[in-house]
């Protein structure tokens, strides 16, 4: 299989698995928009040279948010992709606070590919939070989310200067937008 065909298969898989999901923000964008943005950010960061990590970026929420299994991802996309997806998946059996702390704690020891996906995911999430935040979240909760994402990214630094700069920009601009300072 070619990398392009593998990517198209992963896109179809992700779109099907997330078909009824929407982002939590006031715009309620289709969830696939987030996945495609994360994959695009990773593809740019790697200059398209690592199809495994780009495909994993596209699938990074399938284990956590859909009925997809590790075995299914491994069967369709290979062990390398499945491994990165698993590494970027939160354990939903844990309480939310524990999951969030675990992301902070494990970020420094994540594999390089997982770090790229996690970093791109945080860029996408901050952009979304700034311009289409959940309507029922007070400002303090939104700011806390930004601070938590910043703590996670602290452990991811050193993996890709371009993605790190995009994160820093999303962090600064997003906080300004939330606080009404404009950008």
Secondary structure, 3 states (H helix, E strand, C coil): CCHHHHHHHHHHHHHHHCCCCECCCCCCCEHHHHHHHHHHHHHHHCCCCCHHHHHHHHHCCHHHHCCCCHHHHHHHHCHHHHHHHHHCCCCCCCCHHHHHHHHHHHHCCCCHHHHHHHHHHHHHHHHHHHHCCCCCCCHHHHHHHHHHHHHHHHCCCCCCHHHHHHHHHHHHHHHHHHHCCCC
